């Protein structure tokens, strides 16, 4: 450890060396491992390591944010395509249904001209959920959350 010319004396009260995992027991172990000349030097070393770990943690948080931003760039088009695919599948289903009915193939497939109320309500519910999600994505609250405000 680099030593300063000026040192202050302070009293520090911690658990005894025989009690607990931390306190003087931890400092004494740190002294042995790092060959410190005094408990003060050990405490300075522990503080220095703590500051380095805090800086590393902050750097990791920034790295995570950068990774998320990059992944999000890749996922956004996929999400858009998925929504488009769902609409395309629903449209294809309707076209296929129309084709089957038009060509008199109803007996060959379990196709009904009239949809049950349950199907109609389910489709309305899904459409409402999709619309609500689109409205939420366009809201200021969602945009602030994405930015991290």
C-alpha positions as CSV (number, residue, x, y, z in Angstrom):
1,X,0.0,0.0,0.0
2,X,1.1,3.5,-0.7
3,X,1.6,5.3,2.6
4,X,0.8,9.0,3.1
5,X,3.0,11.2,5.2
6,X,0.1,12.4,7.3
7,X,-1.9,9.8,9.2
8,X,-4.9,10.3,11.4
9,X,-5.6,8.2,14.4
10,X,-9.2,7.0,14.9
11,X,-10.7,4.4,17.1
12,X,-12.6,1.6,15.3
13,X,-14.9,-0.8,17.2
14,X,-15.7,-4.1,15.5
15,X,-16.6,-7.6,16.5
16,X,-13.8,-9.4,18.2
17,X,-11.5,-11.6,16.2
18,X,-13.2,-14.7,17.6
19,X,-16.8,-13.6,16.7
20,X,-18.5,-13.6,13.3
21,X,-17.2,-13.7,9.8
22,X,-16.4,-10.0,9.5
23,X,-14.8,-7.5,11.8
24,X,-11.2,-7.9,13.1
25,X,-11.2,-11.6,12.0
26,X,-11.6,-10.5,8.4
27,X,-9.1,-7.7,8.7
28,X,-6.5,-10.1,10.4
29,X,-7.0,-12.6,7.6
30,X,-6.6,-9.9,5.0
31,X,-3.4,-8.7,6.7
32,X,-1.9,-12.3,6.5
33,X,-2.9,-12.8,2.9
34,X,-1.7,-9.4,1.7
35,X,1.3,-9.1,4.1
36,X,0.1,-5.8,5.6
37,X,2.2,-4.3,8.3
38,X,-0.8,-3.0,10.3
39,X,-4.5,-3.2,10.6
40,X,-4.8,0.3,9.2
41,X,-2.9,-0.7,6.1
42,X,-5.3,-3.7,5.8
43,X,-8.3,-1.5,6.1
44,X,-6.9,0.8,3.4
45,X,-6.4,-2.2,1.2
46,X,-9.9,-3.4,1.8
47,X,-11.3,0.1,1.0
48,X,-9.2,0.3,-2.2
49,X,-10.4,-3.2,-3.3
50,X,-14.0,-2.1,-2.5
51,X,-13.6,1.0,-4.7
52,X,-12.2,-1.0,-7.6
53,X,-15.1,-3.5,-7.3
54,X,-17.6,-0.6,-7.3
55,X,-16.0,0.8,-10.4
56,X,-16.0,-2.6,-12.1
57,X,-19.7,-3.1,-11.1
58,X,-20.5,0.3,-12.6
59,X,-18.6,-0.7,-15.8
60,X,-20.5,-4.0,-15.9
61,X,-23.8,-2.1,-15.6
62,X,-22.9,0.1,-18.6
63,X,-21.8,-3.0,-20.5
64,X,-25.1,-4.7,-19.8
65,X,-27.0,-1.7,-21.0
66,X,-24.9,-1.7,-24.2
67,X,-25.6,-5.4,-24.8
68,X,-29.3,-4.9,-24.2
69,X,-29.4,-2.1,-26.7
70,X,-27.7,-4.2,-29.3
71,X,-29.9,-7.2,-28.7
72,X,-33.0,-5.0,-28.8
73,X,-32.0,-3.7,-32.2
74,X,-32.0,-7.3,-33.4
75,X,-35.2,-8.2,-31.6
76,X,-37.4,-5.3,-32.7
77,X,-37.6,-6.4,-36.4
78,X,-38.3,-9.9,-35.2
79,X,-41.1,-8.7,-33.0
80,X,-42.5,-6.7,-35.9
81,X,-42.3,-9.7,-38.2
82,X,-43.9,-11.9,-35.6
83,X,-46.9,-9.5,-35.4
84,X,-47.0,-9.4,-39.1
85,X,-46.9,-13.2,-39.3
86,X,-49.8,-13.6,-36.9
87,X,-51.8,-11.3,-39.0
88,X,-50.8,-13.1,-42.2
89,X,-51.7,-16.5,-40.6
90,X,-55.1,-15.1,-39.6
91,X,-55.7,-13.7,-43.1
92,X,-54.5,-17.0,-44.7
93,X,-56.9,-18.9,-42.4
94,X,-59.8,-16.7,-43.6
95,X,-58.8,-17.1,-47.3
96,X,-58.5,-20.9,-46.9
97,X,-61.9,-21.0,-45.2
98,X,-63.4,-19.0,-48.1
99,X,-61.7,-21.2,-50.7
100,X,-63.1,-24.4,-49.0
101,X,-66.6,-23.0,-48.8
102,X,-66.5,-21.6,-52.4
103,X,-65.4,-25.0,-53.8
104,X,-68.0,-27.0,-51.8
105,X,-65.5,-28.8,-49.7
106,X,-67.2,-28.2,-46.4
107,X,-68.0,-31.9,-45.9
108,X,-64.4,-32.8,-46.3
109,X,-63.2,-30.4,-43.6
110,X,-64.9,-29.4,-40.4
111,X,-65.6,-25.8,-41.6
112,X,-68.5,-23.7,-40.5
113,X,-69.8,-20.7,-42.2
114,X,-70.9,-19.2,-38.9
115,X,-68.4,-18.8,-36.1
116,X,-69.5,-19.5,-32.6
117,X,-69.9,-16.7,-30.1
118,X,-66.9,-18.0,-28.2
119,X,-64.7,-17.7,-31.2
120,X,-66.0,-14.2,-32.0
121,X,-65.4,-13.1,-28.4
122,X,-61.9,-14.7,-28.3
123,X,-61.0,-12.9,-31.5
124,X,-62.3,-9.6,-30.2
125,X,-60.4,-10.1,-26.9
126,X,-57.1,-10.8,-28.8
127,X,-57.7,-7.7,-31.0
128,X,-58.3,-5.6,-27.9
129,X,-55.2,-6.9,-26.2
130,X,-53.1,-6.2,-29.3
131,X,-54.5,-2.7,-29.6
132,X,-53.9,-2.1,-25.9
133,X,-50.3,-3.2,-26.2
134,X,-49.8,-0.9,-29.2
135,X,-51.3,2.0,-27.3
136,X,-49.0,1.3,-24.4
137,X,-45.9,1.1,-26.6
138,X,-46.8,4.5,-28.0
139,X,-47.4,6.0,-24.5
140,X,-44.9,8.4,-22.8
141,X,-44.7,6.1,-19.8
142,X,-43.4,3.2,-21.9
143,X,-40.9,5.4,-23.7
144,X,-39.6,6.8,-20.4
145,X,-39.2,3.3,-19.0
146,X,-37.3,2.2,-22.1
147,X,-35.0,5.2,-21.8
148,X,-34.5,4.6,-18.1
149,X,-35.8,7.9,-16.9
